[in-house]
Amino acid sequence: MSKSILEAKILQDEAAAYAWVEARIWPEGPVCPHCGGVERISKMGGKSTRIGAYKCYQCRQKFTVKIGTVFEDSHVPMRLWLQAMFLLCSSKKGISSNQLHRTLGVTLKTAWFMSHRIREAMRVVGVEPMGGEGGIIEADETFIGRLEGVPKQKSGSAHKNVALTLLERGGAARSFHVESTRRADVEGVMRANISKESRLMTDEGRHYRAIGREFASHESVNHGAGEYVRTPTPLRAITRSSSAA
């Protein structure tokens, strides 16, 4: 992890941290979270005024950019929130609440609170299923980091976190932390996120066989034979083959 990045101004200066967040939440200027007004809003000044405070003269309410975000009702400095986000997103093996506690100099309880709020904000909700008629969805899993409290093993992946990723060819990807590669853990995620009209592409893993029958088609590559990508068979050919059988 680059020390120079952690020393960036938005991660060390509170005013700069607020300005960075405001530019992303209010790209066209401050918006009152109480009345929705965008006019007659002034930034409050004075030595005793907290950083990032505004007042709306339409509803006479005070507010900051924290309202309506994961930062709301938190006394943790904004710069520490941004540091925590950077650490969580840039750590390839993940980062525990204990490590956040030691790195940021906050209590373990605060580190736990911050990490859970950040992860919740990153959760994908209220989105349409991926794919659709003619769409191709690739599914695969990988093993990263180490499970807390589980000793490292010389071989195997039982001590690691399991991440399942769904990728729409030519489109977006979604990644999920799952308990294991068992059917029960994988199938629920796939049913909730992939349209039934999609064509599914996976490796030869057994946990994909049953769920594959629920989609328009299911084909798998053979990693054992050095195959890692394949153009799907035309649906007409699959239909004719099924009819002949």
C-alpha angles and dihedrals in degrees: 000000000000114000090201091062092052087052092057113128096246089056095048107030117067096207091049090049091054091047091052093051093044091053090058101040095038105030090162097041136286120324121200109241091204103055103005092241122154099182129075093025118144133187110239120236137189133100094267094048115104119243116269096019120150135180125214111213092196095066097012092234128139122223147158133212088262093077112103094014136092087267094064118120090009125125092196111118114256092237090060091050089054091047090052091050091050092049094047094048098042101044107098093198095042127249128251129221088249091058092047089050092054097041099045097036094234128128119275090246091055092047090051091049092049096047093049093049092048093048091048090052089053093052114112111235137163096020130135121255115270124253122006132185108354092005120130119214122191118202126192139148135217137187121237140169122351131286113246112255094013114113118232114260127216091231137010130038104259090116094054136083116255117226120190118198127194115198126189109210106246091007144064133316131223125199128198136187108232130184095237144329092269116129092247092057098042103039097058092057092047095048091050096048109032126070113236089232091062127106112238125217120187141145122266094278113144092224090070098053101083097038090048090068090063094067135068090266139342126209130169136203121228109236090181089064093047094258116141106157135029139178107239119251111254110265091234090060091049091049093049091048092051092048092050091051 
